[in-house]
């Protein structure tokens, strides 16, 4: 048995700098660069002064981002036109060559979908003393505007609710609303309707945005971490004989309904069916995005759409800080279906390392900070898998680190998992060899001081 953990630190290797001279502002301004992609390579100490100067100059484009404004950069004609390359940014090639260094167009798309999730958070009524706790604060017609995303070109077509399948005793009805609320608003479906935005995106896009855990019963569902078989799974067992299985609590929240509300699964199927009838003959994409619990439900939703609709368009998942969802057979089925999943992971975020653990026969432990167990005898592996605690990671991963940002002074569980932290890290990430824009600024400042000294 080999257990390996990748070291946490990832300093830039091209230049030693004095980080004490940097005094970041306490107020973080999320910014988005709309420049075209430039491949950035790590600077090296070796070589002539002229080569060093040219290398540093090639980084200057990273220091000219515009202040983040969704209406000015991500949702209007000022944003980069994706055109015929839209499938590439939706993952048709599994984002090959776009993640390290992070392609600027892809950065913009990740941020754009992240702010759809942020709008879901802003629209949810978190006030446990309010009679409307657990509902959406805004009507469909104005939700995006009032949640801080005006002029997106998208129109809400359906509100979505999730219901816990946990059966509570009757006396719980007298408990506080955050304990007894069984069904609550969890997100929405929105369709791109603006002709200019459709032309910019290269297709009509349907977004399903899902928030993270908010109610007491949702928290309880999160802790139901054993794997459960997918009902009516249209698939054969994997090569190892296992059937597709997912976390019990996530499956419960996706498939449970009650007299007051149909299940999230039923609502998604009904709305997707309606939209396919209307827009099925034109270029169309389904992008499902979520944070935390919402990221797990987004993965389940993508699987269910591809299983239910045999002629479904391209389905992509933008997952922010999501926990593990299912076993290897589930992952294999997602891949066979053609579902594309981009997992944005903060290495300092505990939620991305649960539930269960991962067994991989050919795991490259040097590329992942999680614990992987490799080389187990088959009989031991079978016994372990029978515990229904063995999960598998899905899709491609964009790995970020809170510690790379000079602006995040407090590194704790809550901060590392916060969606705003994820958006900040996505906005600042450059590449694995130079993880953050601020590092580039320090390099350039040092370079300028060296020139003055000469």
C-alpha positions as CSV (number, residue, x, y, z in Angstrom):
1,X,0.0,0.0,0.0
2,X,1.4,3.4,-1.0
3,X,-0.1,6.5,0.6
4,X,1.3,9.8,-0.6
5,X,0.3,13.4,0.1
6,X,1.6,16.2,-2.1
7,X,3.3,19.0,-0.1
8,X,1.1,22.1,0.4
9,X,3.6,24.7,-0.6
10,X,4.0,25.8,-4.2
11,X,6.3,28.8,-4.4
12,X,7.2,30.3,-7.7
13,X,10.5,28.8,-8.8
14,X,11.7,31.5,-11.2
15,X,12.7,34.3,-8.8
16,X,13.2,34.8,-5.1
17,X,11.3,37.9,-3.9
18,X,10.7,39.7,-0.6
19,X,7.0,39.2,0.1
20,X,7.2,41.5,3.1
21,X,7.3,44.6,0.9
22,X,3.8,43.7,-0.4
23,X,1.0,45.4,1.4
24,X,-2.3,44.2,-0.1
25,X,-5.5,46.0,0.4
26,X,-8.0,44.6,2.8
27,X,-10.8,45.3,0.3
28,X,-10.7,42.7,-2.5
29,X,-11.9,43.9,-5.9
30,X,-12.8,41.0,-8.2
31,X,-11.4,41.8,-11.6
32,X,-11.7,40.2,-15.0
33,X,-9.2,40.4,-17.8
34,X,-10.8,40.3,-21.3
35,X,-7.5,40.1,-23.2
36,X,-6.7,37.3,-25.5
37,X,-4.7,34.3,-24.3
38,X,-0.9,34.7,-24.1
39,X,1.1,31.7,-23.1
40,X,3.1,32.7,-20.0
41,X,6.2,30.7,-19.2
42,X,8.1,30.8,-15.9
43,X,11.1,33.2,-15.9
44,X,14.4,31.6,-15.3
45,X,17.5,33.1,-13.6
46,X,19.8,31.7,-16.3
47,X,20.3,33.4,-19.6
48,X,21.4,36.9,-20.7
49,X,20.0,40.1,-19.3
50,X,18.3,40.7,-22.6
51,X,16.5,37.4,-22.4
52,X,15.4,38.2,-18.8
53,X,14.1,41.6,-19.8
54,X,12.1,40.2,-22.7
55,X,10.7,37.5,-20.4
56,X,9.6,40.0,-17.8
57,X,8.0,42.3,-20.5
58,X,5.9,39.4,-21.7
59,X,4.1,39.4,-18.3
60,X,2.9,43.0,-18.4
61,X,-0.4,42.1,-20.0
62,X,-1.4,40.5,-16.7
63,X,-1.3,43.8,-14.9
64,X,-3.9,45.5,-17.0
65,X,-7.2,44.0,-15.9
66,X,-10.3,46.1,-15.8
67,X,-12.4,46.5,-12.7
68,X,-14.9,43.7,-12.5
69,X,-18.3,44.8,-13.8
70,X,-20.6,42.0,-15.1
71,X,-22.4,44.4,-17.4
72,X,-19.1,45.7,-18.9
73,X,-17.0,42.6,-19.3
74,X,-18.8,39.3,-19.0
75,X,-22.3,39.7,-20.4
76,X,-22.1,42.2,-23.2
77,X,-20.4,42.7,-26.6
78,X,-17.3,44.1,-24.8
79,X,-16.6,40.5,-23.7
80,X,-14.5,38.3,-26.0
81,X,-16.5,36.6,-28.8
82,X,-16.3,32.8,-28.5
83,X,-17.8,32.1,-31.9
84,X,-16.9,28.8,-33.4
85,X,-14.7,27.9,-30.4
86,X,-17.6,27.8,-27.9
87,X,-17.5,23.9,-27.7
88,X,-13.8,24.1,-26.8
89,X,-14.6,26.4,-23.8
90,X,-17.5,24.1,-22.9
91,X,-15.1,21.2,-22.6
92,X,-15.5,19.3,-25.9
93,X,-11.7,18.5,-25.6
94,X,-11.8,18.3,-21.8
95,X,-10.3,21.8,-21.7
96,X,-6.9,20.5,-22.9
97,X,-4.4,23.3,-23.1
98,X,-6.7,25.9,-21.5
99,X,-6.0,25.3,-17.8
100,X,-2.3,25.8,-17.3
101,X,-1.8,28.6,-17.9
102,X,-5.4,29.6,-17.6
103,X,-6.8,30.8,-20.9
104,X,-8.3,34.3,-20.5
105,X,-11.5,33.4,-22.4
106,X,-12.0,30.4,-20.2
107,X,-11.4,32.5,-17.1
108,X,-14.1,34.8,-18.2
109,X,-16.5,31.9,-18.7
110,X,-15.8,30.4,-15.3
111,X,-16.3,33.7,-13.6
112,X,-19.5,34.3,-15.6
113,X,-21.1,31.0,-14.5
114,X,-19.8,31.6,-10.9
115,X,-21.7,34.8,-10.7
116,X,-24.9,33.0,-11.8
117,X,-24.4,30.9,-8.7
118,X,-23.7,34.0,-6.6
119,X,-27.0,35.4,-7.8
120,X,-28.7,32.2,-6.4
121,X,-27.1,32.9,-3.0
122,X,-28.2,36.5,-3.0
123,X,-31.7,35.6,-3.9
124,X,-32.2,33.0,-1.1
125,X,-34.0,34.2,2.1
126,X,-31.5,33.2,4.8
127,X,-33.5,35.0,7.6
128,X,-34.7,32.2,9.9
129,X,-37.1,34.5,11.7
130,X,-38.8,35.4,8.5
131,X,-42.1,33.6,7.4
132,X,-40.5,33.4,3.9
133,X,-37.4,31.7,5.1
134,X,-36.1,29.2,2.5
135,X,-37.9,30.8,-0.4
136,X,-36.6,33.1,-3.3
137,X,-36.6,36.8,-2.3
138,X,-37.2,38.0,-5.9
139,X,-39.7,37.3,-8.7
140,X,-38.4,35.6,-11.8
141,X,-38.7,38.7,-14.0
142,X,-36.3,40.7,-11.9
143,X,-34.2,38.2,-10.0
144,X,-30.9,38.6,-12.0
145,X,-31.2,42.4,-11.9
146,X,-31.9,42.6,-8.2
147,X,-29.2,40.0,-7.5
148,X,-26.6,42.2,-9.1
149,X,-26.5,40.8,-12.6
150,X,-28.3,43.2,-14.9
151,X,-28.2,43.0,-18.7
152,X,-26.9,39.4,-18.8
153,X,-29.0,38.6,-21.9
154,X,-30.6,35.7,-19.9
155,X,-34.2,35.3,-18.8
156,X,-35.3,33.1,-15.9
157,X,-37.7,30.4,-17.0
158,X,-38.1,28.2,-13.9
159,X,-37.5,28.3,-10.2
160,X,-36.1,25.1,-8.7
161,X,-36.6,23.6,-5.2
162,X,-34.9,20.7,-3.4
163,X,-36.6,18.5,-0.9
164,X,-35.1,16.4,1.8
165,X,-36.2,12.8,2.0
166,X,-35.5,12.6,5.8
167,X,-38.6,11.7,7.6
168,X,-39.0,13.9,10.7
169,X,-41.2,13.2,13.8
170,X,-44.3,15.3,14.1
171,X,-43.0,17.2,17.1
172,X,-40.3,18.8,14.8
173,X,-43.1,20.9,13.3
174,X,-42.9,23.1,16.4
175,X,-39.1,23.5,16.0
176,X,-37.5,26.6,14.4
177,X,-38.0,27.0,10.7
178,X,-34.3,26.3,9.9
179,X,-34.8,22.8,11.5
180,X,-38.2,21.9,10.1
181,X,-38.0,23.3,6.6
182,X,-38.1,20.2,4.3
183,X,-38.3,21.9,0.9
184,X,-36.6,25.1,-0.1
185,X,-35.6,27.2,-3.1
186,X,-32.2,26.1,-4.4
187,X,-31.8,27.8,-7.8
188,X,-33.1,28.5,-11.2
189,X,-33.1,27.8,-14.9
190,X,-32.2,30.7,-17.2
191,X,-32.1,30.9,-21.0
192,X,-30.0,33.3,-23.1
193,X,-32.5,35.3,-25.1
194,X,-30.4,38.3,-26.3
195,X,-29.4,38.1,-29.9
196,X,-26.1,39.8,-29.4
197,X,-25.2,37.6,-26.5
198,X,-26.2,34.5,-28.5
199,X,-23.9,35.6,-31.3
200,X,-21.1,36.3,-28.9
201,X,-21.4,32.9,-27.3
202,X,-21.8,31.1,-30.6
203,X,-25.0,29.3,-29.5
204,X,-28.0,29.7,-27.2
205,X,-27.0,28.7,-23.7
206,X,-29.3,27.3,-20.9
207,X,-28.0,27.8,-17.4
208,X,-29.0,25.8,-14.4
209,X,-27.6,27.5,-11.3
210,X,-27.7,25.9,-7.8
211,X,-26.7,27.3,-4.4
212,X,-24.9,25.4,-1.6
213,X,-26.2,24.1,1.7
214,X,-28.5,26.5,3.7
215,X,-31.1,24.6,5.7
216,X,-30.8,22.2,8.6
217,X,-32.1,19.2,6.7
218,X,-29.7,19.9,3.9
219,X,-26.8,19.7,6.3
220,X,-28.2,16.4,7.6
221,X,-28.4,15.1,4.0
222,X,-24.7,16.0,3.5
223,X,-23.7,13.7,6.3
224,X,-25.5,10.7,4.7
225,X,-22.2,9.8,3.1
226,X,-22.6,6.2,2.2
227,X,-23.1,5.3,-1.5
228,X,-26.5,4.3,-2.8
229,X,-27.3,2.8,-6.2
230,X,-28.9,5.2,-8.8
231,X,-32.6,4.2,-9.3
232,X,-33.4,3.2,-12.9
233,X,-29.8,3.7,-14.0
234,X,-29.7,3.1,-17.7
235,X,-26.3,1.5,-17.6
236,X,-24.5,-1.8,-17.2
237,X,-22.1,-2.5,-14.3
238,X,-18.6,-1.3,-14.7
239,X,-15.6,-3.5,-15.6
240,X,-15.2,-4.3,-11.9
241,X,-18.8,-5.4,-11.6
242,X,-20.0,-2.4,-9.6
243,X,-23.1,-0.4,-10.5
244,X,-23.2,3.4,-10.6
245,X,-23.6,4.7,-7.1
246,X,-23.8,8.2,-5.6
247,X,-23.8,9.8,-2.1
248,X,-27.1,8.9,-0.4
249,X,-27.9,12.4,0.8
250,X,-27.3,14.1,-2.5
251,X,-29.5,11.5,-4.2
252,X,-32.2,12.1,-1.6
253,X,-32.2,15.9,-2.2
254,X,-32.3,15.4,-6.0
255,X,-35.1,12.7,-6.1
256,X,-37.3,13.5,-3.1
257,X,-40.6,15.4,-3.3
258,X,-43.7,15.9,-1.2
259,X,-47.3,17.1,-1.5
260,X,-46.1,20.8,-1.6
261,X,-43.4,20.4,-4.2
262,X,-42.3,18.0,-6.8
263,X,-38.7,16.7,-6.7
264,X,-35.8,18.7,-8.1
265,X,-35.4,15.9,-10.6
266,X,-39.0,16.2,-11.8
267,X,-38.7,20.0,-12.2
268,X,-35.4,19.8,-14.1
269,X,-36.7,17.1,-16.5
270,X,-39.9,19.0,-17.1
271,X,-38.1,22.3,-17.9
272,X,-35.4,20.7,-20.0
273,X,-38.0,18.8,-22.1
274,X,-39.9,22.1,-22.6
275,X,-36.8,24.0,-23.7
276,X,-35.6,21.2,-26.0
277,X,-39.0,21.4,-27.8
278,X,-38.6,25.1,-28.3
279,X,-34.8,25.4,-29.1
280,X,-33.8,21.9,-30.0
281,X,-33.2,22.7,-33.7
282,X,-30.6,25.4,-33.1
283,X,-27.1,25.3,-31.6
284,X,-27.7,24.8,-27.9
285,X,-25.7,24.1,-24.7
286,X,-26.8,23.2,-21.2
287,X,-24.4,24.5,-18.6
288,X,-25.1,23.4,-15.0
289,X,-23.2,25.3,-12.4
290,X,-23.2,25.1,-8.6
291,X,-21.2,25.6,-5.4
292,X,-20.7,23.1,-2.6
293,X,-23.9,21.1,-2.4
294,X,-25.0,22.8,-5.5
295,X,-21.9,21.5,-7.3
296,X,-22.8,17.9,-6.3
297,X,-26.4,18.3,-7.4
298,X,-25.2,19.9,-10.7
299,X,-23.2,16.7,-11.4
300,X,-26.2,14.5,-10.6
301,X,-28.4,16.8,-12.8
302,X,-26.1,16.5,-15.8
303,X,-26.1,12.7,-15.4
304,X,-29.9,12.6,-15.2
305,X,-30.4,14.9,-18.3
306,X,-28.1,12.7,-20.4
307,X,-29.8,9.6,-19.2
308,X,-33.3,10.9,-19.8
309,X,-32.9,12.7,-23.1
310,X,-31.1,10.6,-25.6
311,X,-30.7,13.6,-28.0
312,X,-29.7,16.1,-25.4
313,X,-27.3,18.8,-26.5
314,X,-23.8,19.3,-25.1
315,X,-24.0,19.2,-21.3
316,X,-21.2,20.8,-19.2
317,X,-20.8,21.3,-15.4
318,X,-18.9,24.2,-13.8
319,X,-18.4,22.9,-10.2
320,X,-17.1,25.3,-7.5
321,X,-15.9,23.7,-4.3
322,X,-17.9,20.5,-4.8
323,X,-17.6,17.4,-2.7
324,X,-17.2,13.9,-4.2
325,X,-20.4,12.6,-5.7
326,X,-20.1,8.9,-6.8
327,X,-18.0,5.8,-7.4
328,X,-15.9,4.8,-10.4
329,X,-18.8,3.3,-12.2
330,X,-20.7,6.6,-11.9
331,X,-17.6,8.4,-13.3
332,X,-17.4,6.0,-16.2
333,X,-21.0,6.5,-17.1
334,X,-20.6,10.3,-17.1
335,X,-17.6,9.9,-19.4
336,X,-19.6,7.6,-21.8
337,X,-22.5,10.0,-21.9
338,X,-20.1,12.8,-22.9
339,X,-20.9,15.0,-19.9
340,X,-18.0,17.5,-19.4
341,X,-17.2,18.4,-15.8
342,X,-14.8,21.2,-14.8
343,X,-14.1,21.0,-11.1
344,X,-12.7,24.2,-9.7
345,X,-10.9,23.1,-6.5
346,X,-9.2,25.0,-3.7
347,X,-6.6,22.7,-2.2
348,X,-7.1,24.4,1.2
349,X,-10.9,23.6,1.1
350,X,-11.7,20.6,3.2
351,X,-15.1,20.1,1.5
352,X,-13.5,19.0,-1.7
353,X,-11.8,16.1,0.1
354,X,-14.9,14.5,1.4
355,X,-16.9,12.3,1.6
356,X,-15.2,8.9,1.7
357,X,-11.8,8.3,0.2
358,X,-10.4,7.4,-3.3
359,X,-8.8,4.2,-4.4
360,X,-7.0,4.4,-7.8
361,X,-4.8,1.7,-9.2
362,X,-2.8,4.2,-11.3
363,X,-3.2,7.3,-9.2
364,X,-0.6,10.0,-9.9
365,X,-0.3,11.1,-6.3
366,X,2.3,13.7,-7.2
367,X,-0.4,15.7,-9.0
368,X,-3.0,15.7,-6.2
369,X,-2.9,16.8,-2.6
370,X,-5.6,14.4,-1.6
371,X,-4.8,11.0,-0.2
372,X,-4.9,8.2,-2.8
373,X,-4.4,4.5,-1.9
374,X,-2.7,2.6,-4.7
375,X,-1.6,-1.0,-5.3
376,X,-4.0,-2.7,-3.0
377,X,-4.5,-6.5,-3.5
378,X,-7.8,-7.1,-5.3
379,X,-9.4,-8.9,-2.4
380,X,-8.6,-6.1,0.0
381,X,-9.9,-3.5,-2.5
382,X,-13.1,-5.5,-2.9
383,X,-13.6,-5.5,0.9
384,X,-13.0,-1.8,1.1
385,X,-15.4,-1.0,-1.7
386,X,-18.1,-3.1,-0.1
387,X,-18.1,-0.5,2.7
388,X,-19.7,1.9,0.3
389,X,-17.2,4.6,1.2
390,X,-15.0,4.5,-1.9
391,X,-15.5,7.4,-4.2
392,X,-14.0,8.6,-7.5
393,X,-13.2,12.1,-8.7
394,X,-14.9,13.2,-11.9
395,X,-14.0,15.4,-14.8
396,X,-11.1,17.8,-15.2
397,X,-9.7,19.8,-12.3
398,X,-8.5,23.4,-12.0
399,X,-6.6,23.4,-8.8
400,X,-6.2,26.6,-6.9
401,X,-4.7,27.6,-3.5
402,X,-5.9,30.1,-1.0
403,X,-2.3,30.5,0.2
404,X,-1.2,31.8,-3.2
405,X,-3.3,35.0,-2.8
406,X,-1.7,37.8,-0.8
407,X,-5.1,39.2,-0.2
408,X,-6.5,36.4,1.9
409,X,-5.1,37.0,5.3
410,X,-7.4,34.6,7.1
411,X,-7.1,30.9,6.0
412,X,-9.8,29.0,7.7
413,X,-12.4,26.4,6.7
414,X,-15.2,28.9,6.0
415,X,-13.0,31.3,4.0
416,X,-11.4,28.6,1.9
417,X,-14.9,27.2,1.0
418,X,-16.6,30.5,0.3
419,X,-17.7,31.1,-3.3
420,X,-16.3,34.6,-3.3
421,X,-12.9,33.1,-2.4
422,X,-13.2,30.8,-5.4
423,X,-14.1,33.6,-7.7
424,X,-11.2,35.7,-6.4
425,X,-8.7,32.8,-6.9
426,X,-10.0,32.1,-10.4
427,X,-9.6,35.8,-11.3
428,X,-6.0,35.9,-9.9
429,X,-4.7,32.5,-11.1
430,X,-2.0,32.6,-13.8
431,X,-0.4,29.1,-14.0
432,X,1.0,26.4,-11.8
433,X,4.5,28.0,-12.0
434,X,3.3,31.5,-11.1
435,X,0.0,30.9,-9.3
436,X,-1.2,34.5,-8.8
437,X,-1.2,37.9,-10.6
438,X,0.3,39.6,-7.5
439,X,3.4,37.4,-7.9
440,X,3.8,38.8,-11.4
441,X,3.6,42.3,-10.0
442,X,6.3,41.6,-7.5
443,X,8.5,40.2,-10.3
444,X,8.0,43.3,-12.4
445,X,8.6,45.7,-9.5
446,X,11.9,43.9,-8.6
447,X,12.9,44.0,-12.3
448,X,12.3,47.8,-12.4
449,X,14.4,48.3,-9.3
450,X,17.2,46.2,-10.8
451,X,17.2,48.4,-13.9
452,X,17.4,51.6,-11.8
453,X,20.3,50.1,-9.8
454,X,22.2,49.4,-13.0
